[in-house]
Structure formats: C-alpha cells, structure tokens
Amino acid sequence: MNSEEKEEIYKKFYELVNMAPAEIEDWLKTEESKEVGQDSGDGESIGHKSGKKIIRIKRTRKDELTSADYEHMQKVNGYVKRHLAQRPEGNIKDTPWRYSLMNWGHDPLKD
C-alpha cells in the first residue's frame, strides 16, 4: 500500500472511530461489550479483539504505525461503514447493533 492509500485509510479511520482510547477501554470492560459479536474461537469476539487493537493504534504515533496497523484500520473502516448502513429503526441506545459498533470504536450516539 502506497503513502496516498495509507493517508486515506488513516483519515477515514479517525473520522469513523469516534471514541477515545480510554472510552473504548472502559467500554470493553462491560458485560454488554462481551455479549455481542462473532466468537473468534477462543471465547472473545472478533470485535472485542479489534477494540484492543484500536486502542493501541490510537495511542501510536502516526510515523510508528506498521503495515499491519494500516490493514487493521482498513478492516475497521469497512466494518463500521457496513454496520452503519444496517442501522435498525427506533431507539438504538441499548441495542446489540450499537454495542457491536462500540467494540469497533464507533458510538453512533455521538453522530
């Protein structure tokens, strides 16, 4: 991936991931965060693991991000965009849909 692609991924990631690292950390400690998402095979959901990576990425200086970081950022961007397109009707505050997005660093109530 070239520098232009990386810049676009970085920019989109910081637009879509609207939770601060500390907010994500606090969220990942809740039962609600652990109850949603597809199990990765070890009892922890893919989204929950993603949240941990997002925290690390957001705490890493841009010039220290690796290719694997950019690949994960791209995965996060795709997931959040797809999931936002599936927004359910009505109040979303206490829904698995919102909880899943929050595992990926996006709280739709902040939109």
C-alpha positions in Angstrom: 0.0 0.0 0.0 1.4 3.4 -1.0 1.5 6.5 1.1 -1.6 8.0 -0.5 -3.6 4.9 0.3 -2.2 4.9 3.9 -3.2 8.6 4.2 -6.8 7.9 3.0 -7.1 4.9 5.4 -5.7 7.0 8.3 -8.1 9.9 7.6 -11.2 7.7 7.3 -10.2 5.7 10.5 -10.1 8.9 12.5 -13.4 10.0 11.1 -15.1 6.7 11.9 -13.5 5.8 15.2 -15.2 8.5 17.3 -14.3 7.0 20.7 -11.2 7.9 22.6 -8.9 5.1 23.8 -10.0 5.5 27.4 -13.6 5.3 26.4 -13.0 2.1 24.4 -11.1 0.6 27.3 -13.9 1.4 29.7 -16.5 0.0 27.2 -14.6 -3.2 26.7 -14.8 -4.0 30.4 -18.6 -4.1 30.3 -20.7 -7.2 30.0 -22.6 -5.7 27.1 -19.4 -5.4 25.1 -18.6 -9.1 25.7 -22.1 -10.3 24.8 -22.1 -9.1 21.2 -20.2 -10.2 18.1 -18.9 -13.3 16.4 -16.7 -15.5 18.6 -13.1 -15.7 17.3 -12.8 -19.2 18.5 -11.3 -18.5 22.0 -14.4 -17.1 23.7 -13.6 -13.5 22.8 -15.5 -11.8 19.9 -13.7 -10.5 16.8 -15.0 -7.0 17.6 -13.7 -7.1 21.2 -10.3 -8.1 20.0 -10.5 -5.3 17.4 -11.3 -2.8 20.1 -8.0 -3.7 21.9 -6.1 -3.2 18.6 -7.8 0.2 18.0 -6.8 1.4 21.5 -3.1 0.5 20.7 -3.3 2.1 17.2 -4.8 5.3 18.5 -2.0 5.5 21.1 0.7 5.0 18.5 2.3 7.9 16.7 1.4 8.1 13.0 5.0 7.6 11.9 5.3 4.5 14.0 2.2 2.7 12.5 3.0 -0.6 10.8 1.6 -2.1 7.6 -0.4 -4.5 9.9 -1.9 -1.4 11.7 -3.0 0.1 8.4 -4.5 -3.2 7.4 -6.5 -3.3 10.7 -7.5 0.3 10.2 -8.8 -0.6 6.8 -10.8 -3.5 8.3 -12.3 -1.2 10.9 -13.3 1.3 8.3 -15.1 -1.3 6.3 -16.8 -2.9 9.2 -18.1 0.5 10.6 -19.3 1.6 7.2 -21.1 -1.7 6.5 -22.6 -1.8 10.0 -23.8 1.8 9.9 -25.7 1.0 6.7 -27.7 -1.6 8.7 -29.0 0.8 11.3 -32.2 -0.5 12.9 -35.4 1.5 13.4 -36.2 3.2 16.6 -34.1 3.9 19.7 -30.6 2.4 19.3 -29.3 3.2 22.8 -29.4 -0.3 24.3 -29.1 -2.4 21.2 -26.6 -5.1 20.2 -26.2 -3.1 16.9 -24.8 -0.2 18.9 -22.8 -2.3 21.2 -21.1 -4.1 18.3 -20.1 -0.8 16.7 -18.7 0.4 20.0 -16.5 -2.6 20.2 -15.1 -1.3 16.9 -14.6 2.2 18.3 -17.7 3.9 16.9 -20.5 5.1 19.1 -23.4 6.0 16.8 -25.0 8.2 19.6 -22.1 10.6 19.0 -23.1 11.2 15.4 
